[in-house]
Amino acid sequence: MTHIAVLGSTNMDLVAYVHRAPKLGETVAGREFRTIPGGKGANQAVAAARAGARVSMIGAVGSDDFGARLRAELDGAGVATERLRTVEGPSGTAHIVVDDDGDNAIIVIPGANGTVTSLSPGDETLIATAHALLLQLELPLSAVIAGAEAARRHGVRTVLTPAPAQPLPPELLAATDLLVPNEHEAAALTGVADPHAAAEHLLRYVPEVVITLGASGSLYAARGASPVTIPAPRVRAVDTTAAGDTFTGALAVALGEGRPAPDALAWASAAAALSVQRPGASSSMPYRSEIDAL
């Protein structure tokens, strides 16, 4: 069985559903509120576990009620949490507004995630046993770099989601095997709006790039090969929160199983298409049997 390690954030998502998002200074009436376990790291961990991998989570939760619930939710999803430490203080939170078109706006408050500035004893040993290490940018960069470099030392594939978008240090890029931005993050990283041109630019720094294109699918590019665009299944989106994390988690599983990149992207796109038809982050993620069926 493919083993995926995830070094990343664990947040409680505080989600307000509205007809339309408020403008600056405006108050609008919402129709529903939910608290849903999330965080880009935890989301990718749950997505990979439901897609059929053995998954281990590295990170931190707070000593509050949210922290206990976040750990319990990961345990319930089959994610190993021995390397998920509990620190004094609040857990991370994400404050999310979702409109009737399924689009969202998010404010992330790091909480316990901000204490993860480096690897703890035992983290590198765990990373060394994995087929891939999934990384995002909701932890301090020092920890992300340490994780990527540890994976590189042990020949473990590093998959980096550059979100929230920010300049990437050369040492992080040098230790990244596969970069998975969405089209907006790719444009922010390169200053180039066209995804094909952005992918070509990013290949100067990393050997493989996947740019997710929302309803248009995804673009795969690798050094020495022609880029490939994989269409996404046509579905009606209810909530796009964590669609990218679902895609990345499923993609890591498919690649870990040795599937060719186009097949892996198609399978990951099916997982993301299923997730956007359901509300919430981790609560929306499909199981392997559902992905196979679609």
JODAJO-V414280 format. One record per run of one state. SS is the DSSP state (~ for helix, > for strand, _ for the rest). FROM is the first residue (numbers start at 1). TO is the last residue. Records with the same first field share a line. If there is no record, write none. Layout:
SS = FROM-TO + FROM-TO
This chain:
_ = 1-2 + 8-10 + 19-29 + 39-39 + 51-53 + 63-64 + 77-78 + 88-91 + 99-103 + 110-110 + 116-122 + 129-131 + 136-140 + 154-156 + 161-169 + 175-177 + 180-181 + 191-194 + 203-207 + 213-213 + 217-217 + 223-227 + 231-242 + 257-260 + 276-281 + 285-287 + 294-294
> = 3-7 + 11-18 + 30-38 + 54-62 + 79-87 + 92-98 + 104-109 + 132-135 + 157-160 + 178-179 + 182-182 + 208-212 + 218-222 + 228-230
~ = 40-50 + 65-76 + 111-115 + 123-128 + 141-153 + 170-174 + 183-190 + 195-202 + 214-216 + 243-256 + 261-275 + 282-284 + 288-293
